[in-house]
Amino acid sequence: LLLGALLGWITFKLMKSIDDYNIEVIITLATVMTGTVVAQYLHVSAPLAMVVAGLIVGGNEARRYAMSAVTENYVDKFWELIDILLNTILFVLIGMELLVLDLEFEFVLAGLLAIPIALVCRFVSLIIPVNLFKTRLDFVPNTNLIMTWGGLRGAISIALALGLTAEMQRELFLVMTYVVVIFSIIVQGLTVGKLVKKLRKKNVGI
């Protein structure tokens, strides 16, 4: 987080000192590439560092003081294109991995056991932020329950599992992740609307 904040601040200062959308787009790309290498060298999380840096560079303050309207448009379009390309590659890899997935009974069983654990962990992790911001953000009743059941897992979870090595029990965690993701998309995704309607009727009845 600290590395990401430092990278974001440096990027903001560099972009503020320049008024050329070509160079500013390259600066954002250099931030990601350099930050990833530095994070790996320091043995810290590159994705978390990039998230923090992105929040700073893409925030309202940076847009107001460091980017012209033209620069803002080009930076947004550039990263939207990168996002589309990487997502396309990721989904191709996910589909190919399904063909060689080792569906051992123990692995599938572990995945089924991981489903309630993942749901409970998400519910617990939401208690503090929901209660902390419920007055300011005017949350609807049962927000924690809705966000828990509506928190679908997908490509990012599988991408993280694909990044494991054999020594980290890659096959086990990959199958577990696929089971959790499939449950999330099919069961949670198809029933979250019904859950919201049921809770709404219950609250209205009260």
C-alpha angles and dihedrals in degrees: 000000000000091000090051092049091051093048091047092051093049091047091049092052093048093049091046091056094052132060102193118105093205093058094040092055089051090049091057090049091048090051091057095045095044093042092052093051093046092047091052090048091051092043094237131127112285094191092054092046091051092048091055092045090049092051090053097044093041095043126110094257094055092045092050099046106024106035134059118214090260093049092047091052094048094045092050093047093046094053092042088057092047089050092052093048095048092046090051091052091045094053091048089053091047091052093047092048090057089064093060101032114137101229099190116168093240091052093050091046090051088052091052090050090049092059098074091038091055091048093049092047091051092048092050093045090055097051097083100042094043093050091042095054103027093102096045096043096035096229120201118245116282091020091149092055093045093048091047095052093037094050098106122193121216145129098000093054092051092044090056091049091049088056093062122104127231090257089060092058091257096176093051095050092041093056091044090051093049090051092050092045094048091049090047095052100038104034104026095033094051096044105039091087091053090048092053092049092048092050091046092053090047093052093045089050090053 
